[in-house]
Amino acid sequence: MNKCWHCKKEFSFWEVWLSYWSGWKIQCSSCRKRQTVDFSKRFFIILLTNTLPLIMVFSSRYFLPSFSMGYLLVGFFILGFFLSLFVPLFKIYGE
């Protein structure tokens, strides 16, 4: 209970007490930083995969029929979501 759940670093009683009452998971600063990096990379993957269909929708209304554009847009949103789930498997860390 007094160890980081990711890297198993031990903490003092007061650090555990503070994290318990703050509602945090017990994490060291490097693990917390890595989690923030994961979230930002997920966000950018979702943003990049959804930029192309949004540009297509707003720049050319007659590029594709509306139902095809809807399928394309939803498909890219789903693709971006699933790619963002696998970011930790890509090992995209600066370390």
MONORTA-V286706 format. One record per residue. PHI is phi in whole degrees, 0 to 359 (none if undefined). NEAR is the number of other C-alpha atoms within 12 Angstrom. D_LAST is the distance of its C-alpha to the last C-alpha in Angstrom with 2 decimals. Layout:
PHI/NEAR/D_LAST + PHI/NEAR/D_LAST
//
This chain:
none/18/27.16 + 258/23/25.63 + 240/19/22.20 + 297/23/19.04 + 289/17/19.50 + 259/18/15.91 + 249/17/14.87 + 66/14/18.53 + 285/18/18.36 + 274/18/22.00 + 238/21/23.42 + 282/16/26.80 + 301/14/29.79 + 289/14/29.67 + 293/21/26.06 + 293/23/27.00 + 298/17/30.23 + 296/17/28.65 + 291/21/26.17 + 295/16/29.11 + 282/12/31.41 + 272/12/28.87 + 80/11/28.22 + 268/16/24.47 + 284/23/22.65 + 281/31/21.70 + 222/28/17.98 + 278/25/16.04 + 295/16/14.51 + 291/16/10.82 + 291/20/12.04 + 295/19/14.21 + 295/16/11.63 + 298/23/9.71 + 294/21/13.31 + 295/16/14.13 + 297/21/11.43 + 301/25/12.87 + 296/21/16.30 + 293/19/15.91 + 292/27/14.66 + 298/27/17.61 + 299/22/19.90 + 291/19/19.17 + 295/26/19.68 + 297/26/22.95 + 296/22/23.90 + 292/21/23.41 + 288/26/25.28 + 260/25/28.08 + 288/20/28.58 + 301/20/30.56 + 294/28/33.18 + 292/22/33.63 + 297/16/34.33 + 296/21/36.72 + 293/23/38.51 + 277/16/39.07 + 272/13/39.84 + 224/14/42.27 + 287/17/44.25 + 252/13/46.17 + 294/16/43.36 + 226/18/43.54 + 302/14/45.91 + 297/16/44.77 + 292/14/44.34 + 292/17/42.13 + 295/23/39.99 + 296/18/39.65 + 297/17/38.53 + 296/24/36.02 + 297/25/34.65 + 295/18/34.39 + 298/20/32.86 + 290/24/30.03 + 298/25/29.47 + 294/19/29.31 + 299/23/27.01 + 297/27/24.55 + 296/23/24.77 + 290/17/24.16 + 297/24/21.25 + 291/26/19.62 + 289/19/20.19 + 261/19/18.17 + 303/25/14.93 + 298/19/13.16 + 285/12/14.60 + 283/13/13.11 + 57/13/9.48 + 266/19/8.70 + 240/18/5.35 + 277/9/3.78 + 262/8/0.00
//
